[in-house]
Structure formats: structure tokens, C-alpha cells
Amino acid sequence: MASFNKVILMGNLTRDPELRVTAGGNSICKLAMAVNRSYTTKDGEKREEVTFVDVDAFGNTADTLNKYLRKGSPLFVEGRLKFDQWEAEGQKRSKLGVILDKFEFMPDGKKTEQPATA
């Protein structure tokens, strides 16, 4: 049975990264991203939809992301889908998330003033 599990996303963080360290000393960084999609309906109406995605990073990558990113930061992510299931308050819960393999920092598009040169 052939299979392939790869996700490529570009979006902005919806909150500050959450870093925690396991008892074994491994870093885990939880990110929440918003990925926007703009489209036009067949009636010519412009619309936008937002997909919210949870991303988990591990090790040195987790430390780096926590150090440099904040809510609103743009980020390019490559990873794989992971399906989690658990039970809470007697109800079965599930969530589809992304495990980060690679990333790139993206320019934030904010204009910064350059010092005048003499």
C-alpha cells in the first residue's frame, strides 16, 4: 500500500508560541497558524476563508521558533499530518494537526524606517 504524507503551509501565528520541556529535556513548541484562502464565487463575489492549524515542533527547532516568533508572525511550514484521539469528560475527541519538519521565516511586510544616510 503506497502512502505519502506531506503538508506545505504559509500563514500567520494566531498566538505566541508555547514552549515546554519534557522531563527528558526535549523541547516541544506548539504553534497555532491561520492560513487564508481568497476566492471569487460564481456570482463574482469575493470571499475569504480561514483555516486554523495546530503545528508541533521539537528539539532545537522548537527552541528557535519560540525565540523568534510572536503572535502575527508569518511562517512557511513543511511537515506531515498527525491525527490525535483522546477522551475528555466521557467524550471521544480528535484533532488533525501538523508535525513540523522544516520551516522558513517570512518577511512580515511591516514597513520599517531606515535611518537617513549623510
All heavy atoms as an XYZ file, in Angstrom:
924
protein
N       0.837     -1.169      0.000
C       0.000      0.000      0.000
C       0.889      1.241      0.000
O       1.680      1.469      0.919
C      -0.887     -0.017      1.244
C      -1.752      1.172      1.385
S      -2.830      0.889      2.812
C      -3.115      2.543      3.273
N       0.770      2.068     -1.005
C       1.567      3.292     -1.103
C       0.920      4.405     -0.297
O      -0.300      4.488     -0.181
C       1.686      3.703     -2.555
N       1.761      5.263      0.289
C       1.221      6.415      1.005
C       2.243      7.547      0.980
O       3.442      7.328      0.827
C       0.863      6.049      2.443
O       2.006      5.634      3.142
N       1.739      8.751      1.137
C       2.573      9.949      1.129
C       1.906     10.968      2.028
O       0.718     11.244      1.886
C       2.684     10.484     -0.308
C       3.603     11.650     -0.454
C       4.977     11.492     -0.408
C       3.091     12.925     -0.640
C       5.826     12.577     -0.548
C       3.927     14.010     -0.784
C       5.298     13.839     -0.738
N       2.641     11.515      2.983
C       2.067     12.430      3.961
C       2.944     13.671      4.033
O       3.961     13.682      4.716
C       1.985     11.733      5.323
C       1.297     12.581      6.368
O       0.949     13.733      6.147
N       1.103     11.993      7.534
N       2.564     14.715      3.313
C       3.339     15.965      3.293
C       2.382     17.133      3.252
O       1.412     17.140      2.511
C       4.246     16.006      2.074
C       5.065     17.263      1.994
C       6.477     16.935      1.676
C       7.301     18.196      1.700
N       8.630     17.933      2.084
N       2.689     18.144      4.068
C       1.875     19.355      4.145
C       2.799     20.547      3.962
O       3.884     20.589      4.540
C       1.189     19.461      5.529
C       0.448     20.763      5.674
C       0.267     18.295      5.751
N       2.366     21.518      3.167
C       3.085     22.772      2.992
C       2.094     23.896      3.264
O       1.035     23.962      2.631
C       3.673     22.895      1.576
C       4.665     21.769      1.322
C       4.330     24.259      1.397
C       5.194     21.719     -0.100
N       2.426     24.745      4.223
C       1.528     25.836      4.623
C       2.301     27.141      4.754
O       3.472     27.140      5.118
C       0.899     25.541      5.988
C       0.090     24.274      6.145
C      -0.212     24.031      7.619
C      -1.191     24.385      5.352
N       1.611     28.239      4.486
C       2.155     29.551      4.784
C       1.027     30.370      5.391
O      -0.066     30.441      4.835
C       2.696     30.248      3.537
C       3.409     31.543      3.869
S       4.404     32.232      2.526
C       3.233     32.316      1.203
N       1.297     30.927      6.567
C       0.271     31.694      7.249
C       0.878     32.509      8.369
O       2.100     32.717      8.418
N       0.023     32.968      9.274
C       0.458     33.788     10.394
C       0.062     33.125     11.701
O      -0.991     32.485     11.792
C      -0.182     35.172     10.325
C       0.308     35.949      9.129
O      -0.123     35.701      8.013
N       1.213     36.858      9.341
N       0.891     33.319     12.724
C       0.583     32.754     14.034
C      -0.599     33.500     14.655
O      -0.687     34.720     14.594
C       1.780     32.860     14.969
C       3.051     32.113     14.569
C       4.047     32.125     15.722
C       2.775     30.697     14.143
N      -1.507     32.735     15.260
C      -2.682     33.331     15.900
C      -2.448     33.620     17.378
O      -3.269     34.259     18.019
C      -3.909     32.418     15.756
O      -3.635     31.169     16.396
C      -4.248     32.193     14.290
N      -1.341     33.120     17.911
C      -0.967     33.402     19.304
C       0.540     33.188     19.443
O       1.184     32.629     18.546
C      -1.738     32.515     20.273
C      -1.469     31.033     20.129
C      -2.237     30.223     21.168
N      -1.894     28.843     21.071
C      -2.663     27.887     20.550
N      -3.856     28.187     20.085
N      -2.261     26.639     20.514
N       1.098     33.621     20.557
C       2.519     33.407     20.814
C       2.801     31.904     20.911
O       1.946     31.132     21.377
C       2.938     34.062     22.128
C       3.014     35.579     22.044
O       3.041     36.119     20.916
O       3.057     36.216     23.103
N       3.993     31.474     20.476
C       4.362     30.055     20.609
C       4.352     29.636     22.078
O       4.633     30.439     22.969
C       5.786     30.002     20.058
C       5.933     31.218     19.223
C       5.046     32.256     19.831
N       4.037     28.368     22.317
C       4.052     27.816     23.671
C       5.144     26.749     23.734
O       5.044     25.723     23.075
C       2.700     27.175     23.996
C       1.548     28.154     24.002
C       0.198     27.473     24.161
O       0.152     26.280     24.566
O      -0.807     28.121     23.853
N       6.180     27.025     24.527
C       7.302     26.102     24.649
C       7.222     25.379     25.984
O       6.951     25.987     27.015
C       8.632     26.861     24.568
C       9.881     25.993     24.646
C      10.055     25.194     23.354
C      11.115     26.846     24.908
N       7.446     24.082     25.937
C       7.589     23.323     27.174
C       8.709     22.319     26.976
O       9.071     21.979     25.850
C       6.288     22.647     27.594
C       5.741     21.629     26.660
C       4.369     21.141     27.152
N       3.775     20.233     26.200
C       3.869     18.906     26.259
N       4.508     18.333     27.249
N       3.308     18.157     25.345
N       9.273     21.896     28.079
C      10.396     20.963     28.045
C       9.987     19.715     28.811
O       9.493     19.806     29.936
C      11.662     21.603     28.657
C      12.823     20.628     28.623
C      12.014     22.890     27.928
N      10.180     18.557     28.214
C       9.817     17.292     28.851
C      10.806     16.975     29.966
O      11.869     17.587     30.070
C       9.816     16.133     27.831
O      11.149     15.924     27.375
C       8.892     16.423     26.661
N      10.455     15.990     30.781
C      11.333     15.561     31.874
C      12.677     15.086     31.325
O      13.701     15.204     31.990
C      10.667     14.455     32.675
N      12.674     14.588     30.093
C      13.909     14.113     29.459
C      14.723     15.233     28.828
O      15.764     14.980     28.228
N      14.233     16.480     28.906
C      14.977     17.604     28.367
C      14.671     17.956     26.921
O      15.353     18.786     26.334
N      13.653     17.320     26.337
C      13.289     17.613     24.953
C      12.323     18.784     24.885
O      11.336     18.832     25.613
C      12.645     16.386     24.291
C      13.606     15.234     24.184
O      14.781     15.425     23.890
N      13.121     14.033     24.440
N      12.582     19.725     23.973
C      11.716     20.893     23.789
C      10.581     20.576     22.823
O      10.787     19.914     21.807
C      12.517     22.068     23.235
O      13.507     22.455     24.135
N       9.392     21.075     23.175
C       8.212     20.962     22.308
C       7.607     22.355     22.206
O       7.335     22.994     23.220
C       7.167     19.994     22.887
C       7.758     18.605     23.071
C       5.932     19.953     21.993
C       6.869     17.650     23.850
N       7.420     22.817     20.978
C       6.827     24.131     20.753
C       5.508     23.943     20.015
O       5.461     23.322     18.958
C       7.765     25.012     19.936
S       7.184     26.710     19.772
N       4.442     24.480     20.603
C       3.117     24.409     19.987
C       2.814     25.748     19.349
O       2.907     26.794     19.989
C       2.069     24.048     21.028
C       2.290     22.653     21.595
C       1.057     22.162     22.297
C       1.177     20.698     22.632
N       1.013     19.823     21.509
N       2.465     25.701     18.058
C       2.117     26.882     17.285
C       0.688     26.759     16.790
O       0.208     25.651     16.547
C       3.029     27.024     16.061
C       4.537     26.996     16.287
C       5.255     26.914     14.953
C       4.966     28.221     17.047
N       0.035     27.888     16.625
C      -1.291     27.924     16.017
C      -1.225     28.895     14.846
O      -0.842     30.053     15.030
C      -2.342     28.359     17.023
N      -1.554     28.411     13.650
C      -1.464     29.229     12.443
C      -2.838     29.449     11.825
O      -3.712     28.588     11.907
C      -0.590     28.539     11.384
C       0.861     28.471     11.711
S       1.822     27.631     10.425
C       1.668     28.773      9.066
N      -2.976     30.597     11.178
C      -4.145     30.882     10.352
C      -3.653     30.938      8.911
O      -2.694     31.640      8.598
C      -4.779     32.204     10.746
N      -4.302     30.158      8.045
C      -3.959     30.123      6.630
C      -5.176     30.627      5.859
O      -6.260     30.046      5.971
C      -3.582     28.691      6.189
C      -3.230     28.655      4.724
C      -2.441     28.163      7.045
N      -5.003     31.704      5.107
C      -6.114     32.336      4.389
C      -6.184     31.861      2.939
O      -5.157     31.596      2.318
C      -5.958     33.858      4.392
C      -5.989     34.430      5.784
O      -6.622     33.884      6.671
N      -5.284     35.517      5.986
N      -7.393     31.827      2.432
C      -7.641     31.494      1.023
C      -8.665     32.489      0.493
O      -9.767     32.607      1.043
C      -8.189     30.080      0.894
C      -8.592     29.724     -0.522
C      -9.166     28.301     -0.586
N      -9.716     28.055     -1.893
C     -11.014     28.021     -2.178
N     -11.909     28.218     -1.230
N     -11.430     27.793     -3.397
N      -8.289     33.221     -0.551
C      -9.212     34.154     -1.183
C      -9.741     33.523     -2.463
O      -8.995     32.868     -3.194
C      -8.497     35.463     -1.533
O      -8.038     36.085     -0.362
N     -11.014     33.733     -2.737
C     -11.607     33.195     -3.955
C     -12.798     34.045     -4.361
O     -13.288     34.874     -3.611
C     -12.009     31.730     -3.769
C     -13.094     31.510     -2.740
C     -14.429     31.383     -3.138
C     -12.796     31.420     -1.390
C     -15.431     31.176     -2.196
C     -13.787     31.215     -0.444
C     -15.097     31.096     -0.857
O     -16.088     30.896      0.079
N     -13.247     33.838     -5.583
C     -14.406     34.539     -6.107
C     -15.489     33.515     -6.408
O     -15.221     32.494     -7.056
C     -14.033     35.305     -7.398
O     -12.930     36.161     -7.104
C     -15.185     36.133     -7.895
N     -16.713     33.780     -5.945
C     -17.823     32.864     -6.195
C     -18.240     32.961     -7.653
O     -17.831     33.877     -8.376
C     -19.028     33.204     -5.299
O     -19.530     34.483     -5.672
C     -18.639     33.184     -3.825
N     -19.070     32.041     -8.082
C     -19.527     32.084     -9.479
C     -20.369     33.328     -9.754
O     -20.541     33.716    -10.895
C     -20.283     30.810     -9.840
C     -21.532     30.567     -9.052
C     -22.160     29.257     -9.470
C     -23.386     28.972     -8.628
N     -23.990     27.702     -8.977
N     -20.863     33.973     -8.686
C     -21.622     35.223     -8.831
C     -20.713     36.446     -8.846
O     -21.205     37.578     -8.898
C     -22.640     35.370     -7.699
C     -23.653     34.234     -7.687
O     -23.960     33.713     -8.779
O     -24.113     33.871     -6.589
N     -19.400     36.250     -8.755
C     -18.450     37.350     -8.794
C     -18.161     37.977     -7.445
O     -17.448     38.975     -7.358
N     -18.695     37.388     -6.378
C     -18.463     37.916     -5.036
C     -17.122     37.407     -4.505
O     -16.845     36.216     -4.548
C     -19.594     37.472     -4.112
C     -19.489     38.001     -2.712
C     -20.591     37.470     -1.804
O     -21.554     36.832     -2.304
O     -20.469     37.672     -0.592
N     -16.298     38.352     -4.010
C     -15.004     37.959     -3.438
C     -15.213     37.501     -2.007
O     -15.908     38.150     -1.235
C     -14.024     39.120     -3.492
C     -13.629     39.458     -4.903
C     -12.494     40.433     -4.941
C     -12.171     40.668     -6.404
N     -10.859     41.186     -6.616
N     -14.587     36.381     -1.683
C     -14.698     35.812     -0.344
C     -13.331     35.381      0.145
O     -12.421     35.177     -0.633
C     -15.614     34.581     -0.363
C     -17.035     34.883     -0.713
C     -17.950     34.274      0.302
N     -19.319     34.637      0.022
C     -20.319     33.788     -0.028
N     -20.101     32.513      0.167
N     -21.537     34.220     -0.261
N     -13.260     35.228      1.447
C     -12.035     34.741      2.063
C     -12.408     33.729      3.130
O     -13.339     33.950      3.894
C     -11.248     35.898      2.681
C      -9.874     35.483      3.138
C      -9.000     36.673      3.486
O      -8.861     37.579      2.653
O      -8.472     36.667      4.611
N     -11.671     32.619      3.150
C     -11.880     31.640      4.207
C     -10.567     31.449      4.949
O      -9.495     31.590      4.377
C     -12.407     30.310      3.650
C     -11.395     29.495      2.896
C     -11.965     28.177      2.378
O     -13.177     28.060      2.204
O     -11.158     27.271      2.148
N     -10.688     31.162      6.223
C      -9.510     30.986      7.070
C      -9.536     29.575      7.642
O     -10.567     29.115      8.121
C      -9.491     32.012      8.225
C      -8.243     31.823      9.077
C      -9.573     33.433      7.692
N      -8.398     28.917      7.571
C      -8.243     27.604      8.184
C      -7.241     27.737      9.317
O      -6.152     28.284      9.131
C      -7.741     26.575      7.150
O      -8.673     26.512      6.071
C      -7.583     25.207      7.773
N      -7.618     27.248     10.491
C      -6.743     27.303     11.655
C      -6.078     25.943     11.823
O      -6.752     24.911     11.795
C      -7.538     27.681     12.903
C      -8.138     29.059     12.790
C      -9.462     29.219     12.420
C      -7.373     30.177     13.036
C     -10.019     30.484     12.302
C      -7.916     31.454     12.921
C      -9.242     31.601     12.557
N      -4.754     25.958     11.968
C      -3.973     24.724     12.010
C      -3.046     24.744     13.219
O      -2.349     25.731     13.456
C      -3.125     24.571     10.724
C      -2.348     23.266     10.739
C      -3.991     24.674      9.480
N      -3.032     23.648     13.981
C      -2.087     23.490     15.091
C      -0.838     22.796     14.567
O      -0.930     21.799     13.838
C      -2.706     22.651     16.209
C      -3.824     23.385     16.929
O      -3.744     24.628     17.020
O      -4.763     22.724     17.399
N       0.329     23.328     14.936
C       1.615     22.804     14.473
C       2.487     22.520     15.698
O       2.577     23.355     16.597
C       2.325     23.817     13.548
C       3.669     23.275     13.085
C       1.442     24.174     12.353
N       3.129     21.359     15.714
C       4.050     20.995     16.789
C       5.460     20.877     16.226
O       5.675     20.259     15.180
C       3.665     19.664     17.427
C       2.359     19.730     18.197
O       1.969     20.838     18.610
O       1.734     18.671     18.392
N       6.433     21.474     16.934
C       7.843     21.393     16.561
C       8.614     20.841     17.751
O       8.214     21.020     18.903
C       8.364     22.771     16.177
N       9.741     20.202     17.474
C      10.506     19.532     18.518
C      11.985     19.901     18.461
O      12.494     20.325     17.426
C      10.358     18.009     18.368
C       8.935     17.544     18.484
C       8.133     17.428     17.351
C       8.377     17.251     19.718
C       6.808     17.018     17.460
C       7.069     16.848     19.834
C       6.279     16.727     18.698
N      12.672     19.734     19.593
C      14.122     19.904     19.669
C      14.589     21.333     19.471
O      13.940     22.287     19.900
N      15.747     21.472     18.802
C      16.321     22.791     18.552
C      15.394     23.665     17.720
O      15.361     24.884     17.900
C      17.680     22.666     17.854
C      18.743     22.079     18.768
O      18.637     22.177     19.984
N      19.751     21.463     18.183
N      14.660     23.050     16.822
C      13.697     23.801     16.003
C      12.659     24.458     16.898
O      12.305     25.618     16.705
C      13.010     22.857     14.988
O      14.010     22.273     14.155
C      12.013     23.600     14.134
N      12.178     23.743     17.892
C      11.191     24.289     18.831
C      11.762     25.493     19.563
O      11.090     26.523     19.708
C      10.764     23.210     19.827
N      13.009     25.394     20.013
C      13.654     26.499     20.718
C      13.792     27.727     19.821
O      13.534     28.857     20.243
C      15.036     26.075     21.233
C      14.958     24.981     22.287
O      13.971     24.964     23.059
O      15.877     24.148     22.337
N      14.195     27.511     18.571
C      14.369     28.613     17.618
C      13.049     29.314     17.331
O      12.972     30.545     17.344
C      14.977     28.093     16.300
O      16.239     27.487     16.590
C      15.163     29.206     15.292
N      11.998     28.539     17.071
C      10.692     29.134     16.779
C      10.184     29.941     17.968
O       9.671     31.044     17.815
C       9.687     28.049     16.402
C       9.958     27.341     15.076
C       9.045     26.136     14.926
C       9.808     28.287     13.912
N      10.348     29.413     19.165
C       9.900     30.117     20.363
C      10.669     31.426     20.564
O      10.108     32.424     21.000
C      10.064     29.227     21.589
C       9.516     29.883     22.829
O       8.327     30.145     22.935
N      10.401     30.173     23.768
N      11.939     31.424     20.212
C      12.780     32.604     20.408
C      12.419     33.748     19.457
O      12.420     34.911     19.855
C      14.249     32.211     20.220
C      15.225     33.335     20.456
C      16.651     32.836     20.335
C      17.639     33.967     20.570
N      19.028     33.491     20.453
N      12.095     33.428     18.198
C      11.960     34.463     17.183
C      10.535     34.790     16.745
O      10.318     35.789     16.066
C      12.783     34.094     15.946
C      14.257     34.114     16.223
C      14.975     32.934     16.342
C      14.933     35.314     16.389
C      16.337     32.947     16.606
C      16.289     35.345     16.660
C      16.990     34.159     16.759
O      18.329     34.172     17.033
N       9.562     33.968     17.082
C       8.198     34.208     16.608
C       7.298     34.748     17.702
O       7.489     34.460     18.882
C       7.593     32.917     16.059
C       8.269     32.320     14.835
C       7.581     31.016     14.439
C       8.254     33.299     13.670
N       6.303     35.513     17.301
C       5.267     36.040     18.179
C       3.941     36.003     17.432
O       3.905     35.799     16.226
C       5.565     37.488     18.603
C       6.782     37.654     19.475
C       6.571     37.019     20.850
N       7.809     36.868     21.591
C       8.439     35.712     21.778
N       7.980     34.599     21.282
N       9.541     35.657     22.488
N       2.871     36.258     18.134
C       1.549     36.336     17.522
C       1.618     37.282     16.319
O       2.178     38.360     16.404
C       0.527     36.864     18.528
C      -0.858     37.009     17.966
C      -1.819     37.530     19.007
C      -3.197     37.705     18.376
N      -4.178     38.132     19.369
N       1.066     36.823     15.184
C       1.060     37.620     13.959
C       2.235     37.352     13.039
O       2.206     37.745     11.878
N       3.281     36.667     13.532
C       4.456     36.396     12.696
C       4.088     35.498     11.519
O       3.403     34.489     11.698
C       5.548     35.687     13.503
O       6.029     36.480     14.545
N       4.560     35.835     10.311
C       4.347     34.957      9.165
C       5.342     33.795      9.208
O       6.473     33.954      9.689
C       4.605     35.870      7.967
C       5.516     36.924      8.473
C       5.222     37.088      9.940
N       4.922     32.641      8.714
C       5.775     31.453      8.758
C       5.423     30.515      7.614
O       4.251     30.327      7.287
C       5.592     30.728     10.100
C       6.515     29.553     10.388
C       7.974     30.014     10.496
C       6.101     28.852     11.670
N       6.454     29.926      7.003
C       6.308     28.895      5.986
C       6.678     27.572      6.634
O       7.738     27.466      7.253
C       7.234     29.197      4.800
C       7.165     28.192      3.690
C       6.218     28.320      2.687
C       8.040     27.126      3.645
C       6.148     27.391      1.668
C       7.975     26.193      2.634
C       7.026     26.334      1.630
N       5.815     26.576      6.515
C       5.977     25.307      7.220
C       5.874     24.132      6.252
O       4.998     24.117      5.387
C       4.870     25.164      8.297
C       4.810     23.764      8.843
C       5.080     26.155      9.411
N       6.773     23.167      6.415
C       6.645     21.865      5.761
C       6.585     20.825      6.861
O       7.325     20.896      7.838
C       7.845     21.568      4.860
C       7.896     22.406      3.615
C       9.045     21.996      2.713
O       9.189     20.778      2.448
O       9.782     22.894      2.291
N       5.684     19.864      6.703
C       5.564     18.841      7.725
C       4.667     17.703      7.280
O       4.475     17.477      6.090
N       4.114     17.019      8.272
C       3.227     15.879      7.994
C       2.000     15.966      8.885
O       2.042     16.552      9.972
C       3.960     14.558      8.219
C       4.462     14.377      9.628
C       5.269     13.087      9.786
N       5.948     13.060     11.056
C       5.410     12.645     12.195
N       4.171     12.200     12.221
N       6.104     12.664     13.315
N       0.914     15.397      8.416
C      -0.323     15.370      9.191
C      -0.238     14.313     10.283
O       0.335     13.243     10.078
C      -1.515     15.051      8.295
C      -1.916     16.115      7.289
C      -3.021     15.587      6.374
C      -2.364     17.378      7.987
N      -0.836     14.624     11.429
C      -0.926     13.651     12.518
C      -2.328     13.748     13.120
O      -2.804     14.834     13.434
C       0.110     13.935     13.598
C       0.064     12.894     14.713
C       1.281     12.981     15.593
C       1.369     11.835     16.564
N       0.289     11.732     17.509
N      -2.967     12.608     13.281
C      -4.317     12.526     13.819
C      -4.233     12.081     15.272
O      -3.722     11.003     15.575
C      -5.147     11.532     12.998
C      -6.591     11.489     13.388
C      -7.424     12.561     13.142
C      -7.128     10.371     13.995
C      -8.765     12.531     13.487
C      -8.464     10.322     14.356
C      -9.285     11.406     14.097
N      -4.697     12.926     16.195
C      -4.687     12.602     17.621
C      -6.105     12.299     18.091
O      -7.058     12.970     17.683
C      -4.146     13.778     18.445
C      -2.670     14.008     18.229
O      -1.921     13.015     18.152
O      -2.262     15.183     18.143
N      -6.242     11.306     18.970
C      -7.528     10.948     19.564
C      -7.347     10.826     21.065
O      -6.324     10.326     21.536
C      -8.042      9.618     19.020
C      -8.402      9.663     17.556
C      -8.877      8.305     17.074
O      -8.185      7.304     17.220
N     -10.071      8.273     16.520
N      -8.356     11.287     21.820
C      -8.321     11.170     23.268
C      -9.744     11.230     23.793
O     -10.683     11.493     23.047
C      -7.446     12.264     23.882
C      -7.992     13.640     23.772
C      -8.706     14.320     24.713
C      -7.904     14.528     22.661
N      -9.051     15.566     24.263
C      -8.565     15.714     22.993
C      -7.326     14.439     21.395
C      -8.669     16.802     22.133
C      -7.424     15.518     20.538
C      -8.080     16.677     20.901
N      -9.890     10.960     25.083
C     -11.207     11.037     25.707
C     -11.148     12.072     26.820
O     -10.224     12.079     27.630
C     -11.615      9.675     26.262
C     -13.080      9.626     26.635
C     -13.566      8.218     26.895
O     -13.261      7.326     26.089
O     -14.255      8.040     27.920
N     -12.121     12.975     26.830
C     -12.200     14.026     27.848
C     -13.635     14.148     28.311
O     -14.550     14.258     27.486
C     -11.703     15.353     27.293
N     -13.825     14.120     29.611
C     -15.165     14.243     30.197
C     -16.155     13.247     29.584
O     -17.295     13.579     29.297
C     -15.676     15.672     30.040
C     -14.793     16.698     30.725
C     -15.193     18.123     30.417
O     -16.257     18.346     29.818
O     -14.427     19.021     30.799
N     -15.666     12.030     29.362
C     -16.511     10.967     28.855
C     -16.822     11.045     27.366
O     -17.581     10.235     26.845
N     -16.244     12.015     26.659
C     -16.487     12.141     25.220
C     -15.197     11.901     24.446
O     -14.129     12.336     24.860
C     -17.007     13.542     24.880
C     -18.393     13.814     25.388
C     -18.919     15.132     24.852
O     -18.160     15.991     24.435
N     -20.232     15.283     24.860
N     -15.341     11.212     23.324
C     -14.197     10.991     22.452
C     -13.921     12.269     21.678
O     -14.839     12.895     21.149
C     -14.455      9.830     21.497
C     -14.507      8.502     22.201
C     -14.633      7.364     21.237
C     -14.657      6.059     22.008
N     -14.687      4.914     21.112
N     -12.668     12.655     21.643
C     -12.237     13.853     20.932
C     -11.169     13.460     19.919
O     -10.480     12.461     20.077
C     -11.636     14.883     21.901
C     -12.497     15.241     23.059
C     -13.470     16.287     22.676
N     -14.326     16.601     23.816
C     -14.892     17.747     23.988
N     -14.709     18.706     23.129
N     -15.677     17.948     25.016
N     -11.019     14.298     18.890
C      -9.967     14.076     17.902
C      -9.556     15.406     17.290
O     -10.310     16.385     17.329
C     -10.441     13.115     16.816
O     -11.544     13.658     16.128
N      -8.348     15.416     16.731
C      -7.811     16.629     16.140
C      -6.779     16.244     15.087
O      -5.971     15.334     15.292
C      -7.168     17.478     17.232
C      -6.483     18.725     16.745
C      -5.895     19.516     17.899
C      -4.592     18.916     18.306
N      -3.811     19.749     19.210
N      -6.817     16.945     13.976
C      -5.821     16.764     12.925
C      -4.847     17.927     13.021
O      -5.254     19.093     13.006
C      -6.500     16.747     11.556
C      -5.658     16.347     10.359
C      -5.106     14.941     10.532
C      -6.478     16.440      9.089
N      -3.566     17.640     13.159
C      -2.553     18.677     13.295
C      -1.376     18.388     12.394
O      -1.381     17.432     11.610
N      -0.349     19.228     12.492
C       0.845     19.102     11.660
C       2.065     18.963     12.561
O       2.217     19.690     13.538
C       1.009     20.336     10.742
C       2.336     20.308     10.007
C      -0.147     20.426      9.759
N       2.924     18.017     12.214
C       4.228     17.869     12.853
C       5.235     18.533     11.921
O       5.367     18.142     10.761
C       4.609     16.384     13.073
C       3.548     15.669     13.907
C       5.997     16.274     13.692
C       3.372     16.199     15.302
N       5.930     19.546     12.413
C       6.833     20.345     11.595
C       8.121     19.588     11.295
O       8.726     19.005     12.185
C       7.149     21.648     12.337
C       7.986     22.658     11.578
C       7.428     24.053     11.801
C       9.422     22.594     12.008
N       8.503     19.594     10.012
C       9.784     19.032      9.592
C      10.768     20.145      9.247
O      11.924     20.106      9.649
C       9.616     18.124      8.370
C       8.870     16.846      8.688
O       9.007     16.332      9.817
O       8.151     16.352      7.809
N      10.299     21.142      8.472
C      11.144     22.264      8.048
C      10.326     23.541      8.110
O       9.102     23.502      8.032
C      11.607     22.084      6.601
C      12.550     20.950      6.357
C      13.146     21.082      4.973
C      12.682     19.956      4.091
N      13.178     20.039      2.731
N      11.016     24.676      8.213
C      10.316     25.950      8.215
C      11.202     27.023      7.618
O      12.421     26.841      7.487
C       9.905     26.350      9.636
C      11.065     26.805     10.485
C      11.406     28.140     10.552
C      11.816     25.891     11.192
C      12.477     28.563     11.317
C      12.891     26.299     11.960
C      13.226     27.645     12.022
N      10.588     28.125      7.248
C      11.307     29.322      6.827
C      10.614     30.523      7.435
O       9.384     30.614      7.404
C      11.301     29.468      5.303
C      12.228     28.522      4.598
C      12.290     28.797      3.099
O      12.263     29.983      2.702
O      12.354     27.822      2.352
N      11.421     31.427      7.984
C      10.870     32.697      8.428
C      10.491     33.493      7.191
O      11.198     33.460      6.184
C      11.894     33.484      9.250
C      12.238     32.844     10.557
C      13.527     32.449     10.844
C      11.268     32.639     11.525
C      13.854     31.875     12.054
C      11.574     32.054     12.749
C      12.873     31.676     13.009
N       9.389     34.216      7.264
C       8.928     35.025      6.146
C       9.002     36.496      6.535
O       8.846     36.834      7.711
C       7.475     34.669      5.793
C       7.251     33.204      5.475
S       8.206     32.621      4.078
C       7.510     33.574      2.774
N       9.223     37.379      5.544
C       9.193     38.807      5.880
C       7.800     39.177      6.364
O       6.806     38.675      5.854
C       9.542     39.502      4.566
C       9.421     38.477      3.504
C       9.465     37.130      4.151
N       7.730     40.053      7.358
C       6.426     40.356      7.940
C       5.663     41.432      7.184
O       4.515     41.710      7.506
C       6.543     40.727      9.426
C       7.332     41.989      9.675
O       7.663     42.698      8.719
O       7.616     42.263     10.844
N       6.281     42.063      6.202
C       5.566     43.039      5.395
C       5.384     44.380      6.072
O       4.810     45.292      5.503
N       5.851     44.493      7.309
C       5.737     45.768      8.006
C       6.834     46.698      7.514
O       7.979     46.282      7.341
C       5.853     45.583      9.518
C       4.709     44.817     10.109
C       4.903     44.650     11.596
C       3.801     43.798     12.173
N       4.048     43.447     13.552
N       6.465     47.937      7.316
C       7.428     48.920      6.854
C       8.249     49.401      8.045
O       7.699     49.774      9.066
C       6.683     50.098      6.231
C       7.320     50.641      5.014
C       6.459     51.741      4.450
C       7.000     52.109      3.094
N       6.263     53.159      2.477
N       9.560     49.372      7.898
C      10.408     49.904      8.951
C      11.182     51.077      8.381
O      11.616     51.052      7.234
C      11.411     48.837      9.463
O      12.170     48.358      8.368
C      10.692     47.690     10.118
N      11.332     52.101      9.177
C      12.046     53.278      8.711
C      13.529     53.007      8.732
O      14.068     52.484      9.701
C      11.725     54.485      9.592
C      10.488     55.185      9.152
C      10.376     56.549      9.797
O      11.392     57.264      9.912
O       9.258     56.885     10.176
N      14.170     53.379      7.637
C      15.604     53.259      7.547
C      16.241     54.563      8.018
O      15.727     55.639      7.721
C      16.032     52.980      6.098
C      15.475     51.669      5.566
C      16.007     50.472      6.306
O      17.170     50.431      6.683
N      15.150     49.507      6.570
N      17.346     54.495      8.743
C      17.996     55.733      9.168
C      18.494     56.507      7.959
O      18.923     55.917      6.971
C      19.145     55.255     10.053
C      19.314     53.814      9.758
C      18.018     53.315      9.198
N      18.414     57.825      8.036
C      18.899     58.672      6.942
C      20.408     58.571      6.858
O      21.107     58.471      7.864
C      18.475     60.118      7.190
N      20.899     58.535      5.649
C      22.345     58.470      5.446
C      22.848     59.870      5.130
O      22.177     60.661      4.481
C      22.716     57.502      4.294
O      22.029     57.922      3.123
C      22.336     56.093      4.653
N      24.039     60.166      5.594
C      24.611     61.512      5.370
C      25.494     61.525      4.163
O      25.987     60.587      3.694
C      25.376     61.960      6.597
